[in-house]
Amino acid sequence: MGVFERMRRIIGGNLNQMLNKAEDPEKVLSQVLVEMNTQLIESKRAVAGAIADEKKLERQMLELINQGKEWERKAILAVRAAEQEPQRGAHFEGLAKQALLQKKACDEDAERFKEQWTAQHSSVEQLKDALRALQQKIEEAQRKKNLLIARSRRAEAQKKIQSHLSGMQKSTAFEAFDRMESKVDQIEAEVDALKEIDGPAMSSSLEKEFAALEGSTHGSGDQMLEDLKSRLSLEAPGGQAKGPQAPSNYTKPVDVEEVDSMMEDLKRKLKETEGPL
């Protein structure tokens, strides 16, 4: 497990250095992933070495076990030879004892190697689990990289926008707009004041103009009517036109004799119409 602790310290130290330098988050994440993958490769090599050691211990243990079995077979062979050749039984029994001693030594060594192999096997299994967990974390970090980069870019954009807005609020741009708005308000107020002052005079002048125009229109109509009456009065009975007429305001002198003659004619016409009573 020491290899993973060493890898954690290396990655942690490099990450802290990069963060302290306040580098671009995208570069930091990419560099961290590179570091993690590099250390992952080294960890795989270390785990592979541990597995190789485990296999080596296992082979040595099995080899000792097989050697013990071989010495046991030889001991059995010596015992059988002693039974078949009693005259040489002591010799064969001596060989059997030596074979058994060799078997015992092999079994003891095999037991010690078994203990080492068992411990190494347990350590290798833990290393494999840790390696798989680390690889999963690196894959998860790889998947999160794009999301973190997007969040970093969005945060940086918001930071720039906020900085610009803050700078604009502190600048004189808005003050210029405020001053211009005040100036426009003042001009509009002055225009309204002028309208209020000049309004009645302009209204009176317009009324006079329209009154004169209406008077001119009515006068023209009256004149046309007078002309019509004059033309009618100029026409004589039977379509004959009379002579020149005096103006309408002219008063003709009264002729008494003419009037008396007109009365006599009228009375005569009445008598002729009524007949004898």
Secondary structure, 3 states (H helix, E strand, C coil): CHHHHHHHHHHHHHHHHHHHCCCCHHHHHHHHHHHHHHHHHHHHHHHHHHHHHHHHHHHHHHHHHHHHHHHHHHHHHHHHHHHHCHHHHHHHHHHHHHHHHHHHHHHHHHHHHHHHHHHHHHHHHHHHHHHHHHHHHHHHHHHHHHHHHHHHHHHHHHHHHHHHHHHHHHCCHHHHHHHHHHHHHHHHHHHHHHHHHHHHHHHHHHHHHHHHHHHHHHHHHHHHHHHHHHHHHHECHHHCECCCCCCCCCCCCCCHHHHHHHHHHHHHHHHHHHCCC
